[in-house]
Amino acid sequence: MTRTDDMPSAWDERTQLTTFLDYARDTARAKCEGLSAEDARKAPLPGSPLMTPSGLVNHLRWVEYYWFRVVFLGEEDEGPWTDEDPDREMRIAVDLPLAQVLDEYAEHAERHRKLVAEQDLDAKARRATRDGRHVDLRWILLHLIEETARHNGHLDILRELIDGRTGV
């Protein structure tokens, strides 16, 4: 897997934001390199039975879907979660091959990359957030950078606990 650099090719705001999101996405994928199918399904933190490498990557894929497609574009929410199982995207990932989870994450990232390229950063989301505000695309990008980077920290911990690998 080729990991992008976090240095943007240009200094405009859009390039900086999309470069950091791509870098965080690539980092998540890099943290899964070399994991066996069994290890990708392990949840080594006793208090977090859903926190597996495959579950976190699947969560990232579906979080992007939610913010870009459901909130920003206003599409119907067809995510895997339900009111009874709000973390279902993490639960079902252990039944999928890690390669499939990673491929779907990459495919959706490419689709979202194109969406962002076609929209103004000031464009408002069609759906309101829980507090009734309509965030703009800029906020969504910043939120996804934060979300992905935070979960990369979780992937760091999981990977070290699973097989001792550090430093990715």
Solvent accessible surface area in square Angstrom, and as a share of the most:
residue,aa,sasa,rsa
1,M,107,0.48
2,T,121,0.71
3,R,87,0.32
4,T,62,0.36
5,D,92,0.48
6,D,46,0.24
7,M,121,0.54
8,P,15,0.09
9,S,114,0.74
10,A,41,0.32
11,W,167,0.58
12,D,71,0.37
13,E,77,0.35
14,R,70,0.26
15,T,29,0.17
16,Q,63,0.28
17,L,18,0.09
18,T,30,0.17
19,T,22,0.13
20,F,88,0.37
21,L,3,0.02
22,D,25,0.13
23,Y,59,0.23
24,A,7,0.06
25,R,5,0.02
26,D,8,0.04
27,T,13,0.07
28,A,0,0.00
29,R,39,0.14
30,A,7,0.06
31,K,8,0.03
32,C,2,0.01
33,E,66,0.29
34,G,79,0.76
35,L,20,0.10
36,S,55,0.35
37,A,58,0.45
38,E,121,0.54
39,D,27,0.14
40,A,2,0.02
41,R,89,0.33
42,K,80,0.34
43,A,37,0.29
44,P,47,0.30
45,L,49,0.24
46,P,132,0.83
47,G,75,0.72
48,S,34,0.22
49,P,100,0.63
50,L,44,0.22
51,M,33,0.15
52,T,3,0.02
53,P,2,0.01
54,S,1,0.01
55,G,0,0.00
56,L,0,0.00
57,V,0,0.00
58,N,2,0.01
59,H,30,0.13
60,L,2,0.01
61,R,18,0.07
62,W,38,0.13
63,V,16,0.09
64,E,3,0.02
65,Y,12,0.05
66,Y,74,0.28
67,W,35,0.12
68,F,0,0.00
69,R,50,0.18
70,V,4,0.02
71,V,4,0.02
72,F,7,0.03
73,L,40,0.20
74,G,26,0.25
75,E,66,0.30
76,E,129,0.58
77,D,62,0.32
78,E,138,0.62
79,G,15,0.14
80,P,15,0.10
81,W,58,0.20
82,T,62,0.36
83,D,140,0.73
84,E,155,0.69
85,D,27,0.14
86,P,88,0.55
87,D,63,0.33
88,R,92,0.34
89,E,6,0.03
90,M,23,0.10
91,R,113,0.41
92,I,45,0.23
93,A,0,0.00
94,V,46,0.26
95,D,116,0.60
96,L,45,0.22
97,P,73,0.46
98,L,19,0.09
99,A,67,0.52
100,Q,70,0.31
101,V,0,0.00
102,L,34,0.17
103,D,82,0.42
104,E,42,0.19
105,Y,1,0.00
106,A,41,0.32
107,E,106,0.47
108,H,21,0.09
109,A,1,0.01
110,E,72,0.32
111,R,115,0.42
112,H,1,0.00
113,R,77,0.28
114,K,120,0.51
115,L,22,0.11
116,V,4,0.02
117,A,70,0.55
118,E,133,0.60
119,Q,55,0.24
120,D,85,0.44
121,L,15,0.07
122,D,85,0.44
123,A,29,0.23
124,K,126,0.54
125,A,3,0.03
126,R,169,0.62
127,R,85,0.31
128,A,43,0.33
129,T,31,0.18
130,R,249,0.91
131,D,89,0.46
132,G,48,0.46
133,R,168,0.61
134,H,83,0.37
135,V,21,0.12
136,D,26,0.14
137,L,0,0.00
138,R,61,0.22
139,W,101,0.35
140,I,0,0.00
141,L,0,0.00
142,L,90,0.45
143,H,43,0.19
144,L,1,0.01
145,I,31,0.15
146,E,81,0.36
147,E,13,0.06
148,T,1,0.01
149,A,54,0.42
150,R,112,0.41
151,H,15,0.07
152,N,13,0.07
153,G,30,0.29
154,H,46,0.21
155,L,3,0.01
156,D,66,0.34
157,I,88,0.45
158,L,0,0.00
159,R,12,0.05
160,E,95,0.43
161,L,98,0.49
162,I,25,0.13
163,D,69,0.36
164,G,49,0.47
165,R,82,0.30
166,T,87,0.50
167,G,82,0.79
168,V,38,0.22
